[in-house]
Amino acid sequence: MNRFDEFNMIAAVAKNGNFSSAARALRLSPSAISKMVNRIEDRLKIRLFDRTSKFVMLTREGELYLSSITRVLNAIQEVDELAESLIKVPHGTIRIHTSPAFAQGQIAPILPEFLARYTSLKFELRVGPKFFGLTEDTDIAIQFGELADSSLVARRIAASKRVVCASPLYLERAGVPTKPSELATHQLLNYSMPERDAWPFVKEGVVTRVPINSKVVVDQAGFLLGLVLDGVGIARLPGYMIAKDLEEGRLVELFTPYTYLEGIYAIYRARKNLSPRLRLFIEYIRRKLSAQDWNLDRNIIQSN
């Protein structure tokens, strides 16, 4: 195993938190991973990981070592991307992280055309309800809301309204609230996100945060939508996700005088030479989303 492979292995163990998961990711056996880590620690004369029966955790020395090798791995990737920029045909793998709902509803429909047009490109699509930051095996994350990590670049690719909605069945049974303060008397369904204890409403530029006492909290927007359609309660969902349900009458939007706009961003590392394949995909998805009626940025994008 060369030094580059060692670095990738250490990074994989740190990311996965145990030898078994790292071994699956690298297509090696857990015992092989364990032996290689032991050899590296013996050579360096430092302990990189503390071990338990189920988990491995970076020591302080391990954290410093990982920080250094991550810079090396990123530099190698930048060299590869610079080489790619010198040829005309984009190639390689685009590794994306986004939410399950956005992956299924927005990315999956546009992939066939993109892959047919750029036959030298491949995709790895990772889905999860939350974004914790770019890892070494992710190129782009599609995130909703502002970016906290200033070391990354956030390119706005669309904007969607957050819609408070319910099914006609629920409203017939529980009544129709006419203002946000009346939500206190209703059964509320919520998505596990930072603002779960209060929902923001904007009217004439004034933001009002209404406290929310959720009856049900889930971490999958698709499951939350299913509960709303079944008449379980009221939820606050992305406009892109429920546009068709609103149009066809399966859901009813509440509090239409109030709005709450949420930007959708492509998140990637700040680099002087952004890979042509990444630049190509970001522009492609931005243009595709500009054709969607739910995208409140569509007129701006189309005019550029």
Secondary structure as UniProt FT lines:
FT   HELIX           3..16
FT   HELIX           19..26
FT   HELIX           30..44
FT   STRAND          49..51
FT   STRAND          56..58
FT   HELIX           60..85
FT   STRAND          92..98
FT   HELIX           100..102
FT   HELIX           103..107
FT   HELIX           108..110
FT   HELIX           111..117
FT   TURN            119..120
FT   STRAND          121..127
FT   TURN            136..137
FT   STRAND          140..144
FT   TURN            150..151
FT   STRAND          152..166
FT   HELIX           168..174
FT   HELIX           180..185
FT   STRAND          188..191
FT   TURN            194..197
FT   STRAND          198..203
FT   TURN            204..205
FT   STRAND          206..211
FT   STRAND          214..218
FT   HELIX           221..229
FT   TURN            230..231
FT   STRAND          234..238
FT   HELIX           239..247
FT   TURN            248..249
FT   STRAND          252..253
FT   TURN            256..257
FT   STRAND          261..269
FT   HELIX           276..289
FT   TURN            290..291
FT   TURN            293..294
FT   TURN            296..297
FT   HELIX           298..303
//
